[in-house]
Amino acid sequence: MVKAMWHDTVIAESNDTVVVENNHYFPLDAVAPGVLTPSTTTSGCPWKGTANYYSVQAGGKTNVDAAWYYAEPKTAAAEIKGRVAFWKGVKVG
């Protein structure tokens, strides 16, 4: 079971993650309710497409833009559609 933790709180866990560029992409339904807040931030990847971000809320704290997803990934990254990955201090393992 792969878990994502922030502030000693499990924010996502799944046996069904997809690893791309050393990042675990969790199914959205594996994320605890109320943890993700949509952000207006975006970034681009030449082979995956446009990434959208969420802020993560746990332990009474907010970690701005600490999760990302590809709503419409390019064909080469189709396996990560409907999934979310974490960074900015979120521990995944």
N, C-alpha and C positions, 0 to 999 in steps of 0.2 A: 504494500500500500504506500503510495507516494503522498506526502503531506506538504502543504504550504502553511507556514506559521509566521505570525507577526504578533509581537507583544504577548508571547506565550499563549496565543489563541490559534487553534487550528481554523484556518479560513477556507481550506479546500483539501479534499482527500479523494483519491481514486486509484484503482488498479488499471485504469484505462487512460493513461497519458500518452501523448505523442511527443517524442523528443526531436526538436529541430534546433540546430545550432546550440546544443547543450542546454536548452530551455525545455522544461516540461510544460506542455499545453494540456490543461485540464478541461474536461467537458464542463460547460457552464452549469449543468445541474449538479456538479460535484462541489460547487462553491457554496459556502454557508449563506443562508438568507440574510440580507441586509448588509453584507460586507462590501459590495461594489456600488459605487456611485459614478454615474456617467460623467465624463470629462469632455471638453471641447478640443482637447489636444489630439493632434494627428502627427504621424511621421511616415516617411516612405521607405520602402525596401525595394531594390531593383527586381528581385525575383519573387517576393511574397506579396507585394502590393502596398496599400495604404493601411497603416496600423491606427487603430482608435484606442483610447485609453480610458481606464477607470481609476478612481481614487479608491483606496482600501481603508475601511474603517474597522478597527478592532481594539479592544482594551481601552476604549475611550479616546483613542487617537485617530488621526487621519493621515494617511500616507498618500500624498498627491501623485497621481499618475503612476502608481506602483503596479498596475496590471495593464496588459494590452491584449488586443485581439484583432483579427483581420475579418471584417464583416464580409468582404468579397475578395478572398485571396486569389492570386493568379493561379493558373492551372498547376504550376509546379508545386504549389503549397496547398492544394485543395484539401489535404488531410487535416489541416488545422482550422478549417471552417467550423464555427460553433464552439470554439475552444478559447481558453484564456491562459496567459502565462504571467509570471510575476517577477519583479526585481525590486530595487531600492530597499534592501534590507529584509525583504520577505525571504525566509529560509525555506528552501524546497529540498526534500530528500526522503 
